[in-house]
Amino acid sequence: MKEAVLQMEGLTHRELQWIQHAPPFVGQLDFMEFCLPACGGLDTIPADRIQGFRNAADAIEAGFAPCDECKPV
């Protein structure tokens, strides 16, 4: 049921799979930004160009800035 609702809200199959197994925060290595796993910008980023973080403080300490689109902090 939840998957059907998320699909109606516009999430792609890849985004749904990612959300089910994603860390709480995701860093984009090309842009040095971190996002929430449901951020729309992540759908185009190759899996080898992302890094997971347990919390926002870890992402910031690693040199990542918060995403302007999903505003993870």
Distance bins in CASP14 RR format, pairs under 12 A and 6 or more apart:
PFRMAT RR
TARGET T0000
AUTHOR 0000-0000-0000
RMODE 2
METHOD distances of the structure
MODEL  1
1 7 0 0 0 0 0 1 0 0 0 0 0
1 8 0 0 0 0 0 1 0 0 0 0 0
2 8 0 0 0 0 0 1 0 0 0 0 0
2 9 0 0 0 0 0 1 0 0 0 0 0
2 11 0 0 0 0 0 1 0 0 0 0 0
2 16 0 0 0 0 1 0 0 0 0 0 0
2 19 0 0 0 0 1 0 0 0 0 0 0
2 20 0 0 0 0 1 0 0 0 0 0 0
3 9 0 0 0 0 0 1 0 0 0 0 0
3 10 0 0 0 0 0 1 0 0 0 0 0
3 11 0 0 0 0 1 0 0 0 0 0 0
3 12 0 0 0 0 0 1 0 0 0 0 0
3 13 0 0 0 0 1 0 0 0 0 0 0
3 15 0 0 0 0 0 1 0 0 0 0 0
3 16 1 0 0 1 0 0 0 0 0 0 0
3 17 0 0 0 0 0 1 0 0 0 0 0
3 19 0 0 0 0 1 0 0 0 0 0 0
3 20 0 0 0 0 1 0 0 0 0 0 0
4 10 0 0 0 0 0 1 0 0 0 0 0
4 11 0 0 0 0 0 1 0 0 0 0 0
4 16 0 0 0 0 0 1 0 0 0 0 0
5 11 0 0 0 0 1 0 0 0 0 0 0
5 16 0 0 0 0 0 1 0 0 0 0 0
6 12 0 0 0 0 1 0 0 0 0 0 0
6 13 0 0 0 0 0 1 0 0 0 0 0
6 15 0 0 0 0 1 0 0 0 0 0 0
6 16 1 0 1 0 0 0 0 0 0 0 0
6 17 0 0 0 0 0 1 0 0 0 0 0
6 18 0 0 0 0 0 1 0 0 0 0 0
6 19 1 0 0 1 0 0 0 0 0 0 0
6 20 0 0 0 0 0 1 0 0 0 0 0
6 38 0 0 0 0 1 0 0 0 0 0 0
7 13 0 0 0 0 1 0 0 0 0 0 0
7 14 0 0 0 0 0 1 0 0 0 0 0
7 15 0 0 0 0 1 0 0 0 0 0 0
7 16 1 0 0 1 0 0 0 0 0 0 0
7 17 0 0 0 0 0 1 0 0 0 0 0
7 19 0 0 0 0 0 1 0 0 0 0 0
8 16 0 0 0 0 0 1 0 0 0 0 0
9 15 0 0 0 0 0 1 0 0 0 0 0
9 16 0 0 0 0 0 1 0 0 0 0 0
9 19 0 0 0 0 0 1 0 0 0 0 0
9 38 0 0 0 0 1 0 0 0 0 0 0
9 40 0 0 0 0 0 1 0 0 0 0 0
10 16 0 0 0 0 1 0 0 0 0 0 0
10 38 0 0 0 0 0 1 0 0 0 0 0
10 40 0 0 0 0 1 0 0 0 0 0 0
10 43 0 0 0 0 0 1 0 0 0 0 0
11 17 0 0 0 0 1 0 0 0 0 0 0
11 18 0 0 0 0 1 0 0 0 0 0 0
11 19 1 0 0 1 0 0 0 0 0 0 0
11 20 0 0 0 0 0 1 0 0 0 0 0
11 37 0 0 0 0 0 1 0 0 0 0 0
11 38 1 0 0 1 0 0 0 0 0 0 0
11 39 0 0 0 0 0 1 0 0 0 0 0
11 40 0 0 0 0 1 0 0 0 0 0 0
11 42 0 0 0 0 0 1 0 0 0 0 0
11 43 0 0 0 0 1 0 0 0 0 0 0
12 18 0 0 0 0 1 0 0 0 0 0 0
12 19 0 0 0 0 0 1 0 0 0 0 0
12 38 0 0 0 0 0 1 0 0 0 0 0
12 40 0 0 0 0 1 0 0 0 0 0 0
12 41 0 0 0 0 0 1 0 0 0 0 0
12 42 0 0 0 0 0 1 0 0 0 0 0
12 43 1 0 1 0 0 0 0 0 0 0 0
12 44 0 0 0 0 0 1 0 0 0 0 0
13 19 0 0 0 0 0 1 0 0 0 0 0
13 20 0 0 0 0 0 1 0 0 0 0 0
13 43 0 0 0 0 0 1 0 0 0 0 0
14 20 0 0 0 0 0 1 0 0 0 0 0
14 21 0 0 0 0 0 1 0 0 0 0 0
14 22 0 0 0 0 0 1 0 0 0 0 0
14 37 0 0 0 0 0 1 0 0 0 0 0
14 38 0 0 0 0 0 1 0 0 0 0 0
14 40 0 0 0 0 0 1 0 0 0 0 0
14 41 0 0 0 0 0 1 0 0 0 0 0
14 42 0 0 0 0 1 0 0 0 0 0 0
14 43 1 0 0 1 0 0 0 0 0 0 0
14 44 0 0 0 0 1 0 0 0 0 0 0
14 45 0 0 0 0 0 1 0 0 0 0 0
14 46 0 0 0 0 0 1 0 0 0 0 0
14 47 0 0 0 0 1 0 0 0 0 0 0
15 21 0 0 0 0 0 1 0 0 0 0 0
15 22 0 0 0 0 1 0 0 0 0 0 0
15 26 0 0 0 0 0 1 0 0 0 0 0
15 35 0 0 0 0 0 1 0 0 0 0 0
15 36 0 0 0 0 0 1 0 0 0 0 0
15 37 0 0 0 0 1 0 0 0 0 0 0
15 38 1 0 0 1 0 0 0 0 0 0 0
15 39 0 0 0 0 1 0 0 0 0 0 0
15 40 1 0 0 1 0 0 0 0 0 0 0
15 41 0 0 0 0 1 0 0 0 0 0 0
15 42 1 0 0 1 0 0 0 0 0 0 0
15 43 1 0 1 0 0 0 0 0 0 0 0
15 44 0 0 0 0 0 1 0 0 0 0 0
15 45 0 0 0 0 0 1 0 0 0 0 0
16 22 0 0 0 0 0 1 0 0 0 0 0
16 37 0 0 0 0 0 1 0 0 0 0 0
16 38 0 0 0 0 1 0 0 0 0 0 0
16 43 0 0 0 0 0 1 0 0 0 0 0
17 37 0 0 0 0 0 1 0 0 0 0 0
17 38 0 0 0 0 0 1 0 0 0 0 0
17 42 0 0 0 0 0 1 0 0 0 0 0
17 43 0 0 0 0 0 1 0 0 0 0 0
17 47 0 0 0 0 0 1 0 0 0 0 0
18 26 0 0 0 0 1 0 0 0 0 0 0
18 35 0 0 0 0 0 1 0 0 0 0 0
18 36 0 0 0 0 0 1 0 0 0 0 0
18 37 1 0 1 0 0 0 0 0 0 0 0
18 38 0 0 0 0 1 0 0 0 0 0 0
18 39 0 0 0 0 1 0 0 0 0 0 0
18 40 0 0 0 0 0 1 0 0 0 0 0
18 41 0 0 0 0 0 1 0 0 0 0 0
18 42 1 0 0 1 0 0 0 0 0 0 0
18 43 0 0 0 0 1 0 0 0 0 0 0
18 45 0 0 0 0 0 1 0 0 0 0 0
18 47 0 0 0 0 1 0 0 0 0 0 0
18 50 0 0 0 0 1 0 0 0 0 0 0
18 52 0 0 0 0 0 1 0 0 0 0 0
19 26 0 0 0 0 0 1 0 0 0 0 0
19 35 0 0 0 0 0 1 0 0 0 0 0
19 36 0 0 0 0 1 0 0 0 0 0 0
19 37 1 0 1 0 0 0 0 0 0 0 0
19 38 1 0 1 0 0 0 0 0 0 0 0
19 39 0 0 0 0 0 1 0 0 0 0 0
19 40 0 0 0 0 0 1 0 0 0 0 0
19 42 0 0 0 0 1 0 0 0 0 0 0
19 43 0 0 0 0 0 1 0 0 0 0 0
20 37 0 0 0 0 1 0 0 0 0 0 0
20 38 0 0 0 0 0 1 0 0 0 0 0
21 37 0 0 0 0 1 0 0 0 0 0 0
21 47 0 0 0 0 0 1 0 0 0 0 0
21 52 0 0 0 0 0 1 0 0 0 0 0
22 35 0 0 0 0 0 1 0 0 0 0 0
22 36 0 0 0 0 1 0 0 0 0 0 0
22 37 1 1 0 0 0 0 0 0 0 0 0
22 38 0 0 0 0 1 0 0 0 0 0 0
22 39 0 0 0 0 0 1 0 0 0 0 0
22 42 0 0 0 0 1 0 0 0 0 0 0
22 47 0 0 0 0 0 1 0 0 0 0 0
22 50 0 0 0 0 1 0 0 0 0 0 0
22 51 0 0 0 0 0 1 0 0 0 0 0
22 52 1 0 0 1 0 0 0 0 0 0 0
22 53 0 0 0 0 0 1 0 0 0 0 0
22 54 0 0 0 0 0 1 0 0 0 0 0
23 34 0 0 0 0 0 1 0 0 0 0 0
23 35 0 0 0 0 0 1 0 0 0 0 0
23 36 0 0 0 0 0 1 0 0 0 0 0
23 37 1 0 0 1 0 0 0 0 0 0 0
23 42 0 0 0 0 0 1 0 0 0 0 0
23 50 0 0 0 0 1 0 0 0 0 0 0
23 51 0 0 0 0 1 0 0 0 0 0 0
23 52 1 0 1 0 0 0 0 0 0 0 0
23 53 1 0 0 1 0 0 0 0 0 0 0
23 54 1 0 0 1 0 0 0 0 0 0 0
23 55 0 0 0 0 1 0 0 0 0 0 0
23 56 0 0 0 0 0 1 0 0 0 0 0
23 58 0 0 0 0 1 0 0 0 0 0 0
23 59 0 0 0 0 1 0 0 0 0 0 0
23 72 0 0 0 0 0 1 0 0 0 0 0
24 34 0 0 0 0 0 1 0 0 0 0 0
24 35 0 0 0 0 0 1 0 0 0 0 0
24 36 1 0 0 1 0 0 0 0 0 0 0
24 37 1 0 0 1 0 0 0 0 0 0 0
24 38 0 0 0 0 0 1 0 0 0 0 0
24 52 0 0 0 0 1 0 0 0 0 0 0
24 53 1 0 0 1 0 0 0 0 0 0 0
24 54 1 0 0 1 0 0 0 0 0 0 0
24 55 1 0 0 1 0 0 0 0 0 0 0
24 56 0 0 0 0 1 0 0 0 0 0 0
24 57 0 0 0 0 0 1 0 0 0 0 0
24 58 0 0 0 0 1 0 0 0 0 0 0
24 59 0 0 0 0 1 0 0 0 0 0 0
24 72 0 0 0 0 1 0 0 0 0 0 0
24 73 0 0 0 0 0 1 0 0 0 0 0
25 33 0 0 0 0 0 1 0 0 0 0 0
25 34 1 0 1 0 0 0 0 0 0 0 0
25 35 1 0 0 1 0 0 0 0 0 0 0
25 36 1 0 0 1 0 0 0 0 0 0 0
25 37 1 0 0 1 0 0 0 0 0 0 0
25 38 0 0 0 0 0 1 0 0 0 0 0
25 39 0 0 0 0 1 0 0 0 0 0 0
25 42 0 0 0 0 0 1 0 0 0 0 0
25 50 0 0 0 0 0 1 0 0 0 0 0
25 51 0 0 0 0 1 0 0 0 0 0 0
25 52 1 0 0 1 0 0 0 0 0 0 0
25 53 1 0 1 0 0 0 0 0 0 0 0
25 54 1 0 0 1 0 0 0 0 0 0 0
25 55 1 0 0 1 0 0 0 0 0 0 0
25 56 1 0 1 0 0 0 0 0 0 0 0
25 57 0 0 0 0 1 0 0 0 0 0 0
25 58 1 0 0 1 0 0 0 0 0 0 0
25 59 1 0 1 0 0 0 0 0 0 0 0
25 60 0 0 0 0 1 0 0 0 0 0 0
25 61 0 0 0 0 0 1 0 0 0 0 0
25 62 0 0 0 0 0 1 0 0 0 0 0
25 64 0 0 0 0 1 0 0 0 0 0 0
25 66 0 0 0 0 1 0 0 0 0 0 0
25 67 0 0 0 0 1 0 0 0 0 0 0
25 70 0 0 0 0 0 1 0 0 0 0 0
25 72 1 0 1 0 0 0 0 0 0 0 0
25 73 0 0 0 0 1 0 0 0 0 0 0
26 33 0 0 0 0 1 0 0 0 0 0 0
26 34 1 0 0 1 0 0 0 0 0 0 0
26 35 1 0 1 0 0 0 0 0 0 0 0
26 36 1 0 0 1 0 0 0 0 0 0 0
26 37 1 0 1 0 0 0 0 0 0 0 0
26 38 0 0 0 0 1 0 0 0 0 0 0
26 39 1 0 0 1 0 0 0 0 0 0 0
26 40 0 0 0 0 0 1 0 0 0 0 0
26 41 0 0 0 0 0 1 0 0 0 0 0
26 42 1 0 0 1 0 0 0 0 0 0 0
26 43 0 0 0 0 0 1 0 0 0 0 0
26 45 0 0 0 0 1 0 0 0 0 0 0
26 47 0 0 0 0 0 1 0 0 0 0 0
26 49 0 0 0 0 0 1 0 0 0 0 0
26 50 1 0 1 0 0 0 0 0 0 0 0
26 51 1 0 0 1 0 0 0 0 0 0 0
26 52 1 0 1 0 0 0 0 0 0 0 0
26 53 1 0 0 1 0 0 0 0 0 0 0
26 54 0 0 0 0 0 1 0 0 0 0 0
26 56 0 0 0 0 0 1 0 0 0 0 0
26 58 0 0 0 0 0 1 0 0 0 0 0
26 59 0 0 0 0 1 0 0 0 0 0 0
26 64 0 0 0 0 1 0 0 0 0 0 0
26 66 0 0 0 0 0 1 0 0 0 0 0
26 67 0 0 0 0 1 0 0 0 0 0 0
26 70 0 0 0 0 1 0 0 0 0 0 0
26 72 0 0 0 0 1 0 0 0 0 0 0
27 33 1 0 0 1 0 0 0 0 0 0 0
27 34 1 0 1 0 0 0 0 0 0 0 0
27 35 1 0 0 1 0 0 0 0 0 0 0
27 36 0 0 0 0 0 1 0 0 0 0 0
27 37 0 0 0 0 0 1 0 0 0 0 0
27 39 0 0 0 0 1 0 0 0 0 0 0
27 41 0 0 0 0 0 1 0 0 0 0 0
27 42 0 0 0 0 1 0 0 0 0 0 0
27 45 0 0 0 0 1 0 0 0 0 0 0
27 47 0 0 0 0 0 1 0 0 0 0 0
27 49 0 0 0 0 1 0 0 0 0 0 0
27 50 1 0 1 0 0 0 0 0 0 0 0
27 51 1 0 1 0 0 0 0 0 0 0 0
27 52 1 0 0 1 0 0 0 0 0 0 0
27 53 1 0 0 1 0 0 0 0 0 0 0
27 56 0 0 0 0 0 1 0 0 0 0 0
27 58 0 0 0 0 0 1 0 0 0 0 0
27 59 1 0 0 1 0 0 0 0 0 0 0
27 60 0 0 0 0 0 1 0 0 0 0 0
27 62 0 0 0 0 1 0 0 0 0 0 0
27 63 0 0 0 0 1 0 0 0 0 0 0
27 64 1 0 1 0 0 0 0 0 0 0 0
27 65 0 0 0 0 1 0 0 0 0 0 0
27 66 0 0 0 0 0 1 0 0 0 0 0
27 67 0 0 0 0 1 0 0 0 0 0 0
27 70 0 0 0 0 0 1 0 0 0 0 0
27 72 0 0 0 0 1 0 0 0 0 0 0
28 34 1 0 0 1 0 0 0 0 0 0 0
28 35 1 0 0 1 0 0 0 0 0 0 0
28 36 0 0 0 0 0 1 0 0 0 0 0
28 37 0 0 0 0 0 1 0 0 0 0 0
28 39 0 0 0 0 1 0 0 0 0 0 0
28 40 0 0 0 0 0 1 0 0 0 0 0
28 41 0 0 0 0 1 0 0 0 0 0 0
28 42 1 0 0 1 0 0 0 0 0 0 0
28 43 0 0 0 0 0 1 0 0 0 0 0
28 44 0 0 0 0 1 0 0 0 0 0 0
28 45 1 0 1 0 0 0 0 0 0 0 0
28 46 0 0 0 0 0 1 0 0 0 0 0
28 47 0 0 0 0 0 1 0 0 0 0 0
28 48 0 0 0 0 0 1 0 0 0 0 0
28 49 1 0 0 1 0 0 0 0 0 0 0
28 50 1 0 0 1 0 0 0 0 0 0 0
28 51 0 0 0 0 1 0 0 0 0 0 0
28 52 0 0 0 0 0 1 0 0 0 0 0
28 53 0 0 0 0 0 1 0 0 0 0 0
28 59 0 0 0 0 0 1 0 0 0 0 0
28 62 0 0 0 0 0 1 0 0 0 0 0
28 63 0 0 0 0 0 1 0 0 0 0 0
28 64 1 0 0 1 0 0 0 0 0 0 0
28 65 0 0 0 0 0 1 0 0 0 0 0
28 66 0 0 0 0 0 1 0 0 0 0 0
28 67 1 0 0 1 0 0 0 0 0 0 0
28 68 0 0 0 0 0 1 0 0 0 0 0
28 69 0 0 0 0 0 1 0 0 0 0 0
28 70 0 0 0 0 0 1 0 0 0 0 0
28 72 0 0 0 0 0 1 0 0 0 0 0
29 42 0 0 0 0 0 1 0 0 0 0 0
29 45 0 0 0 0 1 0 0 0 0 0 0
29 46 0 0 0 0 1 0 0 0 0 0 0
29 47 0 0 0 0 0 1 0 0 0 0 0
29 48 0 0 0 0 1 0 0 0 0 0 0
29 49 1 0 1 0 0 0 0 0 0 0 0
29 50 1 0 0 1 0 0 0 0 0 0 0
29 51 1 0 0 1 0 0 0 0 0 0 0
29 52 0 0 0 0 0 1 0 0 0 0 0
29 59 0 0 0 0 0 1 0 0 0 0 0
29 62 0 0 0 0 0 1 0 0 0 0 0
29 63 0 0 0 0 0 1 0 0 0 0 0
29 64 0 0 0 0 1 0 0 0 0 0 0
30 41 0 0 0 0 0 1 0 0 0 0 0
30 42 0 0 0 0 0 1 0 0 0 0 0
30 44 0 0 0 0 0 1 0 0 0 0 0
30 45 1 0 0 1 0 0 0 0 0 0 0
30 46 0 0 0 0 1 0 0 0 0 0 0
30 48 0 0 0 0 0 1 0 0 0 0 0
30 49 1 0 1 0 0 0 0 0 0 0 0
30 50 0 0 0 0 1 0 0 0 0 0 0
30 51 0 0 0 0 0 1 0 0 0 0 0
30 64 0 0 0 0 0 1 0 0 0 0 0
31 39 0 0 0 0 0 1 0 0 0 0 0
31 41 0 0 0 0 1 0 0 0 0 0 0
31 42 0 0 0 0 0 1 0 0 0 0 0
31 44 0 0 0 0 0 1 0 0 0 0 0
31 45 0 0 0 0 1 0 0 0 0 0 0
31 49 0 0 0 0 1 0 0 0 0 0 0
31 50 0 0 0 0 0 1 0 0 0 0 0
31 51 0 0 0 0 0 1 0 0 0 0 0
31 63 0 0 0 0 0 1 0 0 0 0 0
31 64 0 0 0 0 1 0 0 0 0 0 0
31 65 0 0 0 0 1 0 0 0 0 0 0
31 66 0 0 0 0 0 1 0 0 0 0 0
31 67 0 0 0 0 1 0 0 0 0 0 0
31 68 0 0 0 0 0 1 0 0 0 0 0
31 69 0 0 0 0 0 1 0 0 0 0 0
32 49 0 0 0 0 0 1 0 0 0 0 0
32 50 0 0 0 0 0 1 0 0 0 0 0
32 51 0 0 0 0 0 1 0 0 0 0 0
32 59 0 0 0 0 1 0 0 0 0 0 0
32 60 0 0 0 0 0 1 0 0 0 0 0
32 62 0 0 0 0 1 0 0 0 0 0 0
32 63 1 0 0 1 0 0 0 0 0 0 0
32 64 1 0 1 0 0 0 0 0 0 0 0
32 65 1 0 0 1 0 0 0 0 0 0 0
32 66 0 0 0 0 0 1 0 0 0 0 0
32 67 0 0 0 0 0 1 0 0 0 0 0
33 39 0 0 0 0 1 0 0 0 0 0 0
33 41 0 0 0 0 1 0 0 0 0 0 0
33 42 0 0 0 0 0 1 0 0 0 0 0
33 45 0 0 0 0 0 1 0 0 0 0 0
33 49 0 0 0 0 0 1 0 0 0 0 0
33 50 0 0 0 0 0 1 0 0 0 0 0
33 51 0 0 0 0 0 1 0 0 0 0 0
33 53 0 0 0 0 0 1 0 0 0 0 0
33 56 0 0 0 0 0 1 0 0 0 0 0
33 59 0 0 0 0 1 0 0 0 0 0 0
33 60 0 0 0 0 0 1 0 0 0 0 0
33 62 0 0 0 0 0 1 0 0 0 0 0
33 63 0 0 0 0 1 0 0 0 0 0 0
33 64 1 0 0 1 0 0 0 0 0 0 0
33 65 1 0 1 0 0 0 0 0 0 0 0
33 66 1 0 0 1 0 0 0 0 0 0 0
33 67 1 0 1 0 0 0 0 0 0 0 0
33 68 1 0 0 1 0 0 0 0 0 0 0
33 69 0 0 0 0 1 0 0 0 0 0 0
33 70 0 0 0 0 1 0 0 0 0 0 0
33 71 0 0 0 0 0 1 0 0 0 0 0
33 72 0 0 0 0 1 0 0 0 0 0 0
33 73 0 0 0 0 0 1 0 0 0 0 0
34 42 0 0 0 0 0 1 0 0 0 0 0
34 45 0 0 0 0 0 1 0 0 0 0 0
34 50 0 0 0 0 1 0 0 0 0 0 0
34 51 0 0 0 0 1 0 0 0 0 0 0
34 52 0 0 0 0 1 0 0 0 0 0 0
34 53 1 0 0 1 0 0 0 0 0 0 0
34 54 0 0 0 0 0 1 0 0 0 0 0
34 55 0 0 0 0 0 1 0 0 0 0 0
34 56 1 0 0 1 0 0 0 0 0 0 0
34 57 0 0 0 0 0 1 0 0 0 0 0
34 58 0 0 0 0 1 0 0 0 0 0 0
34 59 1 1 0 0 0 0 0 0 0 0 0
34 60 1 0 0 1 0 0 0 0 0 0 0
34 61 0 0 0 0 0 1 0 0 0 0 0
34 62 0 0 0 0 1 0 0 0 0 0 0
34 63 0 0 0 0 1 0 0 0 0 0 0
34 64 1 0 1 0 0 0 0 0 0 0 0
34 65 1 0 0 1 0 0 0 0 0 0 0
34 66 1 0 0 1 0 0 0 0 0 0 0
34 67 1 0 0 1 0 0 0 0 0 0 0
34 68 0 0 0 0 0 1 0 0 0 0 0
34 69 0 0 0 0 0 1 0 0 0 0 0
34 70 0 0 0 0 1 0 0 0 0 0 0
34 71 0 0 0 0 0 1 0 0 0 0 0
34 72 1 0 0 1 0 0 0 0 0 0 0
34 73 0 0 0 0 1 0 0 0 0 0 0
35 41 1 0 0 1 0 0 0 0 0 0 0
35 42 1 0 1 0 0 0 0 0 0 0 0
35 43 0 0 0 0 0 1 0 0 0 0 0
35 45 0 0 0 0 1 0 0 0 0 0 0
35 50 0 0 0 0 1 0 0 0 0 0 0
35 51 0 0 0 0 0 1 0 0 0 0 0
35 52 0 0 0 0 0 1 0 0 0 0 0
35 53 0 0 0 0 0 1 0 0 0 0 0
35 56 0 0 0 0 0 1 0 0 0 0 0
35 59 0 0 0 0 1 0 0 0 0 0 0
35 64 0 0 0 0 1 0 0 0 0 0 0
35 65 0 0 0 0 0 1 0 0 0 0 0
35 66 0 0 0 0 1 0 0 0 0 0 0
35 67 1 0 1 0 0 0 0 0 0 0 0
35 68 0 0 0 0 1 0 0 0 0 0 0
35 69 1 0 0 1 0 0 0 0 0 0 0
35 70 1 0 1 0 0 0 0 0 0 0 0
35 71 0 0 0 0 1 0 0 0 0 0 0
35 72 1 0 1 0 0 0 0 0 0 0 0
35 73 0 0 0 0 0 1 0 0 0 0 0
36 42 0 0 0 0 1 0 0 0 0 0 0
36 52 0 0 0 0 0 1 0 0 0 0 0
36 53 0 0 0 0 0 1 0 0 0 0 0
36 56 0 0 0 0 1 0 0 0 0 0 0
36 59 0 0 0 0 0 1 0 0 0 0 0
36 66 0 0 0 0 1 0 0 0 0 0 0
36 67 1 0 0 1 0 0 0 0 0 0 0
36 69 0 0 0 0 1 0 0 0 0 0 0
36 70 1 0 1 0 0 0 0 0 0 0 0
36 71 0 0 0 0 1 0 0 0 0 0 0
36 72 1 0 1 0 0 0 0 0 0 0 0
36 73 0 0 0 0 1 0 0 0 0 0 0
37 43 0 0 0 0 0 1 0 0 0 0 0
37 45 0 0 0 0 0 1 0 0 0 0 0
37 50 0 0 0 0 1 0 0 0 0 0 0
37 52 0 0 0 0 1 0 0 0 0 0 0
37 53 0 0 0 0 0 1 0 0 0 0 0
37 67 0 0 0 0 0 1 0 0 0 0 0
37 70 0 0 0 0 1 0 0 0 0 0 0
37 72 0 0 0 0 1 0 0 0 0 0 0
38 67 0 0 0 0 0 1 0 0 0 0 0
38 69 0 0 0 0 0 1 0 0 0 0 0
38 70 1 0 0 1 0 0 0 0 0 0 0
38 72 0 0 0 0 0 1 0 0 0 0 0
39 45 0 0 0 0 1 0 0 0 0 0 0
39 50 0 0 0 0 0 1 0 0 0 0 0
39 66 0 0 0 0 0 1 0 0 0 0 0
39 67 1 0 1 0 0 0 0 0 0 0 0
39 68 0 0 0 0 0 1 0 0 0 0 0
39 69 1 0 1 0 0 0 0 0 0 0 0
39 70 1 1 0 0 0 0 0 0 0 0 0
39 71 0 0 0 0 1 0 0 0 0 0 0
39 72 1 0 0 1 0 0 0 0 0 0 0
40 67 0 0 0 0 1 0 0 0 0 0 0
40 69 1 0 0 1 0 0 0 0 0 0 0
40 70 1 0 0 1 0 0 0 0 0 0 0
41 49 0 0 0 0 0 1 0 0 0 0 0
41 50 0 0 0 0 0 1 0 0 0 0 0
41 67 0 0 0 0 1 0 0 0 0 0 0
41 68 0 0 0 0 0 1 0 0 0 0 0
41 69 1 0 0 1 0 0 0 0 0 0 0
41 70 0 0 0 0 1 0 0 0 0 0 0
42 49 0 0 0 0 1 0 0 0 0 0 0
42 50 1 0 0 1 0 0 0 0 0 0 0
42 51 0 0 0 0 0 1 0 0 0 0 0
42 52 0 0 0 0 0 1 0 0 0 0 0
42 67 0 0 0 0 1 0 0 0 0 0 0
42 69 0 0 0 0 1 0 0 0 0 0 0
42 70 0 0 0 0 1 0 0 0 0 0 0
42 72 0 0 0 0 0 1 0 0 0 0 0
43 50 0 0 0 0 0 1 0 0 0 0 0
43 69 0 0 0 0 0 1 0 0 0 0 0
44 50 0 0 0 0 0 1 0 0 0 0 0
45 51 0 0 0 0 0 1 0 0 0 0 0
45 52 0 0 0 0 0 1 0 0 0 0 0
45 67 0 0 0 0 0 1 0 0 0 0 0
50 59 0 0 0 0 0 1 0 0 0 0 0
50 64 0 0 0 0 0 1 0 0 0 0 0
51 58 0 0 0 0 1 0 0 0 0 0 0
51 59 0 0 0 0 1 0 0 0 0 0 0
51 62 1 0 0 1 0 0 0 0 0 0 0
51 63 0 0 0 0 0 1 0 0 0 0 0
51 64 0 0 0 0 1 0 0 0 0 0 0
52 58 0 0 0 0 1 0 0 0 0 0 0
52 59 0 0 0 0 1 0 0 0 0 0 0
52 62 0 0 0 0 1 0 0 0 0 0 0
52 64 0 0 0 0 1 0 0 0 0 0 0
52 72 0 0 0 0 0 1 0 0 0 0 0
53 59 1 0 1 0 0 0 0 0 0 0 0
53 60 0 0 0 0 1 0 0 0 0 0 0
53 61 0 0 0 0 1 0 0 0 0 0 0
53 62 1 0 0 1 0 0 0 0 0 0 0
53 63 0 0 0 0 0 1 0 0 0 0 0
53 64 1 0 0 1 0 0 0 0 0 0 0
53 66 0 0 0 0 0 1 0 0 0 0 0
53 72 0 0 0 0 1 0 0 0 0 0 0
53 73 0 0 0 0 0 1 0 0 0 0 0
54 61 0 0 0 0 0 1 0 0 0 0 0
54 62 0 0 0 0 0 1 0 0 0 0 0
55 61 0 0 0 0 1 0 0 0 0 0 0
55 62 0 0 0 0 0 1 0 0 0 0 0
55 64 0 0 0 0 0 1 0 0 0 0 0
55 72 0 0 0 0 0 1 0 0 0 0 0
55 73 0 0 0 0 1 0 0 0 0 0 0
56 62 0 0 0 0 0 1 0 0 0 0 0
56 63 0 0 0 0 0 1 0 0 0 0 0
56 64 0 0 0 0 1 0 0 0 0 0 0
56 65 0 0 0 0 0 1 0 0 0 0 0
56 66 1 0 0 1 0 0 0 0 0 0 0
56 67 0 0 0 0 0 1 0 0 0 0 0
56 70 0 0 0 0 0 1 0 0 0 0 0
56 71 0 0 0 0 0 1 0 0 0 0 0
56 72 1 0 1 0 0 0 0 0 0 0 0
56 73 1 0 1 0 0 0 0 0 0 0 0
57 63 0 0 0 0 0 1 0 0 0 0 0
57 64 0 0 0 0 0 1 0 0 0 0 0
57 66 0 0 0 0 0 1 0 0 0 0 0
57 72 0 0 0 0 0 1 0 0 0 0 0
57 73 0 0 0 0 1 0 0 0 0 0 0
58 64 0 0 0 0 1 0 0 0 0 0 0
58 72 0 0 0 0 0 1 0 0 0 0 0
58 73 0 0 0 0 0 1 0 0 0 0 0
59 65 0 0 0 0 1 0 0 0 0 0 0
59 66 0 0 0 0 1 0 0 0 0 0 0
59 67 0 0 0 0 0 1 0 0 0 0 0
59 72 1 0 0 1 0 0 0 0 0 0 0
59 73 0 0 0 0 1 0 0 0 0 0 0
60 66 1 0 0 1 0 0 0 0 0 0 0
60 72 0 0 0 0 0 1 0 0 0 0 0
60 73 0 0 0 0 1 0 0 0 0 0 0
64 72 0 0 0 0 1 0 0 0 0 0 0
64 73 0 0 0 0 0 1 0 0 0 0 0
65 71 0 0 0 0 0 1 0 0 0 0 0
65 72 0 0 0 0 0 1 0 0 0 0 0
65 73 0 0 0 0 1 0 0 0 0 0 0
66 72 1 0 1 0 0 0 0 0 0 0 0
66 73 1 0 1 0 0 0 0 0 0 0 0
67 73 0 0 0 0 1 0 0 0 0 0 0
END
